[in-house]
């Protein structure tokens, strides 16, 4: 079975010298960032064309799981650590340890004997308020996550769907860590 790999496929393919090799990369990185990454990679590897499959973390993860028996991705790049843990448990990732691995904080890498992923970014959740809408509704300005549990905010709080969004999943995880509910 073909397994996905992060980085190692890029290195292996860049040395083949084959014309018009295509590399399918599944990612949750923002679309505007992908243009720069693609240009830089293809400039250094002119015989390799990158084809992005970009969506939110949950959707990319579901797609990968659905394709488990017939993988379409060559590389998974820019996916939440929680998704990488699922893919690892499903034995869908190749072993991968980049140069400089030992310099990464153990918090941001797979520390098992068969390293299969490394972190690229660290994200945190924040509380944002639409002050115009809050003023229209006569709502007080919240100053903490806990404030959002007050009855006055019922029906006024929204967040990304944690089933399809890594950010939404992070929000739920943060909530559970803070309030244990």
C-alpha positions as CSV (number, residue, x, y, z in Angstrom):
1,X,0.0,0.0,0.0
2,X,1.3,3.5,-0.9
3,X,1.7,5.6,2.2
4,X,2.0,9.4,2.5
5,X,5.2,11.0,3.5
6,X,6.2,14.6,4.4
7,X,9.4,15.9,2.9
8,X,11.1,12.6,2.0
9,X,9.1,12.2,-1.2
10,X,10.2,15.7,-2.1
11,X,13.9,14.8,-1.7
12,X,13.6,11.5,-3.5
13,X,11.7,12.8,-6.4
14,X,14.0,15.9,-6.9
15,X,16.9,13.6,-7.6
16,X,15.2,11.5,-10.3
17,X,15.7,14.1,-13.1
18,X,12.5,13.0,-14.8
19,X,10.6,15.5,-16.9
20,X,7.2,16.6,-15.7
21,X,7.0,14.5,-12.5
22,X,3.9,15.5,-10.6
23,X,3.6,15.5,-6.8
24,X,0.2,15.6,-5.2
25,X,0.3,17.4,-1.8
26,X,-2.7,17.4,0.6
27,X,-2.6,20.4,2.8
28,X,-4.6,22.7,5.1
29,X,-2.2,25.6,4.7
30,X,-3.8,28.8,3.6
31,X,-4.2,29.2,-0.2
32,X,-2.3,32.5,-0.4
33,X,0.8,30.8,1.3
34,X,0.7,27.9,-1.1
35,X,1.5,30.1,-4.2
36,X,4.9,31.1,-2.6
37,X,5.8,27.6,-1.5
38,X,4.9,26.2,-5.0
39,X,7.0,28.8,-6.8
40,X,10.0,28.3,-4.5
41,X,9.9,24.5,-4.7
42,X,9.4,24.3,-8.4
43,X,12.2,26.9,-8.9
44,X,14.6,24.5,-7.1
45,X,13.0,21.4,-8.7
46,X,12.0,22.4,-12.3
47,X,11.2,18.8,-13.2
48,X,8.6,18.5,-10.5
49,X,5.1,20.0,-10.7
50,X,3.3,20.4,-7.4
51,X,-0.5,19.8,-7.4
52,X,-2.2,21.1,-4.2
53,X,-5.3,19.5,-2.7
54,X,-6.2,22.1,-0.1
55,X,-9.0,22.2,2.4
56,X,-9.6,22.5,6.1
57,X,-7.9,20.0,8.4
58,X,-11.0,17.9,9.1
59,X,-11.9,17.5,5.4
60,X,-8.3,16.7,4.4
61,X,-8.1,14.1,7.2
62,X,-11.4,12.6,6.2
63,X,-10.3,12.4,2.5
64,X,-7.0,10.7,3.5
65,X,-8.9,8.2,5.6
66,X,-11.4,7.5,2.8
67,X,-8.5,6.9,0.4
68,X,-6.6,4.7,2.8
69,X,-6.8,1.6,0.5
70,X,-6.0,3.7,-2.6
71,X,-4.0,6.7,-1.5
72,X,-3.9,9.7,-3.9
73,X,-1.6,11.9,-1.9
74,X,2.2,11.7,-2.2
75,X,2.8,14.2,0.7
76,X,0.7,15.5,3.6
77,X,1.9,18.9,4.6
78,X,0.5,21.5,7.0
79,X,-2.1,19.3,8.8
80,X,-3.0,19.5,12.5
81,X,-1.0,17.3,14.8
82,X,-4.2,15.6,16.0
83,X,-4.8,14.5,12.4
84,X,-1.3,13.2,12.0
85,X,-1.7,11.1,15.1
86,X,-4.8,9.6,13.6
87,X,-3.0,8.9,10.3
88,X,-0.1,7.4,12.2
89,X,-2.4,5.1,14.2
90,X,-3.9,4.0,10.9
91,X,-0.4,3.2,9.6
92,X,-0.8,5.6,6.8
93,X,2.5,7.5,7.1
94,X,6.1,6.6,6.1
95,X,9.0,7.1,8.4
96,X,10.4,10.6,8.1
97,X,13.1,12.5,10.1
98,X,14.3,15.8,8.5
99,X,17.7,17.3,8.8
100,X,17.9,19.2,12.1
101,X,15.2,17.0,13.8
102,X,17.1,16.9,17.0
103,X,16.9,20.7,17.3
104,X,13.1,20.7,17.3
105,X,11.4,20.9,20.7
106,X,10.1,17.4,21.6
107,X,6.6,19.0,21.9
108,X,6.6,19.6,18.1
109,X,7.7,16.2,16.8
110,X,7.0,12.5,16.7
111,X,9.4,11.1,19.3
112,X,8.7,7.4,18.6
113,X,11.4,5.1,17.3
114,X,9.8,5.3,13.8
115,X,9.4,9.1,13.5
116,X,6.7,9.9,11.0
117,X,5.9,13.6,11.4
118,X,7.2,17.0,12.6
119,X,5.5,20.2,13.5
120,X,5.7,23.3,11.3
121,X,3.7,25.8,13.3
122,X,2.1,26.2,16.7
123,X,-1.4,27.7,16.9
124,X,-3.6,28.9,19.7
125,X,-7.2,29.9,20.0
126,X,-8.3,33.5,20.6
127,X,-11.5,35.2,21.5
128,X,-12.7,37.7,18.9
129,X,-15.7,40.0,19.3
130,X,-17.7,41.7,16.6
131,X,-18.1,45.0,18.5
132,X,-20.7,46.4,16.1
133,X,-23.0,43.4,16.5
134,X,-22.4,43.2,20.2
135,X,-23.4,46.8,20.6
136,X,-26.6,46.3,18.5
137,X,-27.5,43.4,20.8
138,X,-26.6,45.3,24.0
139,X,-24.0,42.7,25.0
140,X,-21.3,43.5,27.5
141,X,-17.7,43.0,26.2
142,X,-16.5,39.5,27.3
143,X,-12.9,39.4,28.6
144,X,-12.4,35.7,28.9
145,X,-13.6,32.3,27.6
146,X,-15.4,31.8,30.9
147,X,-17.5,35.0,30.2
148,X,-19.0,33.2,27.2
149,X,-20.7,30.7,29.5
150,X,-22.9,33.5,30.9
151,X,-26.6,33.4,29.9
152,X,-26.4,36.8,28.3
153,X,-24.3,35.4,25.4
154,X,-26.6,32.4,24.7
155,X,-27.2,32.3,20.9
156,X,-24.5,34.8,20.2
157,X,-21.4,32.6,20.3
158,X,-20.1,30.9,17.1
159,X,-17.0,28.9,16.3
160,X,-15.7,26.7,13.5
161,X,-17.1,23.2,13.2
162,X,-14.6,20.9,15.1
163,X,-15.5,18.0,12.8
164,X,-14.1,19.8,9.7
165,X,-11.8,22.5,11.2
166,X,-8.5,22.0,13.0
167,X,-9.1,25.5,14.6
168,X,-12.6,24.4,15.8
169,X,-11.1,21.2,17.3
170,X,-8.4,23.4,19.0
171,X,-11.2,25.6,20.4
172,X,-13.0,22.6,21.9
173,X,-9.8,21.1,23.3
174,X,-9.0,24.5,24.9
175,X,-12.4,24.7,26.4
176,X,-12.2,21.2,27.8
177,X,-8.7,21.9,29.3
178,X,-10.0,25.1,30.9
179,X,-13.4,23.9,32.2
180,X,-13.2,20.1,32.2
181,X,-16.6,19.8,30.7
